[in-house]
Amino acid sequence: MTAMTATAVGKRYRTRWAVRDCSFAVPEGKVVALVGPNGAGKSTLLRMAAGLVRPTTGELRTFGTPVDGRIHPDVSFLAQNRSLYRDLTVRELTRAVGAMNDRWSTDRVEEVLGLLAGVDHDAKVGTLSAGARTQVAIALALGRLPRLLLLDEPLSDLDPLARDETLRVIMTDVADHGTTVVMSSHLLSDLREVCDHILLIDDGRVQVDGDIEEVLAEHRVLVGPVADESAVAGTLISATRTERQSTLLLRKAEPTPAGWADTEPDLESLVMGYLRASRDRRSPARRR
């Protein structure tokens, strides 16, 4: 079963399309890396999936049910701005959020907070560091006992130790409850440790969608002489060049010509290649 599907989904703000003609399917039980350049439409897509923003075109479904402008009971969403009641203590906030949700587990929130160092239950939310507020927000999101967890930049405010703790909590939820996670982040090394599916969007459109291992195997990084680029065959994603050497990211590359080194990209080099291509499309003067 799919946890989330999008069919030709688009969102237009006046004359600008934030998301356009997006179609994909997120298999249940996967941990999905949602990546792309700033302004690609990642946050808009997550907000539409959560039911907070209505699509201009197309349809989003979660667990087979159309997203109709309100959050699905099986879905939790952590927004990038971490909107929390700053004058309440963590304990008071937990009770208040619990009262707003039909399905809720205070025990789960307390369990998660107990695994995260440095979160004082009796401290006012406004006195906590940005990282601690993020951890509280993640604990509250898990308190809804979601089948689908949507996270918009959940690691951006966290130091390396807090990121490790938070990722462990999320992965424990995946292992224990089969939770599907869609996580937007620019921290590619952290994503590679936990994600098994990638959804890469640029300019509001899906560029890559699939299991990470399969996507990486479909791409190659070739390094060789600039003068011999015409010998390389395949779909060129991006290129960097010095006076003598070219480094090319290709999709569905043909057999490697003599004189070229051929390796499979890792997640970071794959995403960086697509981001570089996106930048070059926006800045024609940078092309060679």
HUFENUR-V855395 format. One record per backbone hydrogen bond with DSSP energy under -0.5 kcal/mol. CO is the residue of the C=O (numbers start at 1). NH is the residue of the N-H. Records with the same first field share a line. If there is no record, write none. Layout:
CO=NH + NH
This chain:
1=28
3=63
4=26
5=61
6=8 + 24
7=59
9=22
10=56 + 57
11=18 + 19
12=14
13=16
16=13 + 18
19=11
21=23
22=9
24=6
25=27
26=3 + 4
27=30
30=32 + 181
31=196 + 197
32=34 + 183
33=35 + 199
34=185
35=201
37=40
40=204
41=45
42=46
43=47
44=48
45=49
46=50
47=52 + 53
48=51
57=10
59=7
60=67
61=5
62=65
65=62
66=68
72=75
74=147 + 148
76=150
77=79
78=152
79=82
82=84
84=86
85=88
86=126
88=125
89=93
90=94
91=95
92=96
93=97
94=98
95=99
96=100
97=100
98=101
102=104
105=109
106=110
107=111
108=112
109=113
110=114
111=115
112=115 + 116
113=116
115=117
116=119
118=120
119=121
120=123
121=91
123=90
124=127 + 128
125=128
129=133
130=134
131=135
132=136
133=137
134=138
135=139
136=140
137=141
138=142
139=143
140=144
141=144
142=145
143=105
147=180
148=76 + 150
149=151 + 182
150=78
151=153 + 184
153=156
155=158
159=163
160=164
161=165
162=166
163=167
164=168
165=169
166=170
167=171
168=172
169=173
170=174
171=175
172=176
173=177 + 179
174=178
180=149
181=32 + 183
182=151 + 184
183=34
184=153 + 154
186=188
187=191
188=192
189=193
190=194
191=194 + 195
196=212
197=33
198=210
199=35 + 201
200=207 + 208
202=205
204=20
205=202
208=200
210=198
211=215
212=216
213=217
214=218
215=218 + 219
216=219
218=252
220=222 + 250
221=263
222=248
223=261
224=246
225=228
226=229
228=231
229=232
233=254
234=236
235=251
238=249
240=247
244=226
245=242
246=224
247=240
248=222 + 250
249=237 + 238
250=220
251=235
257=260
261=223
263=221
266=270
267=271
268=272
269=273
270=274
271=275
272=276
273=277
274=278
275=279
276=280
277=281
278=282
279=283
283=286
284=287
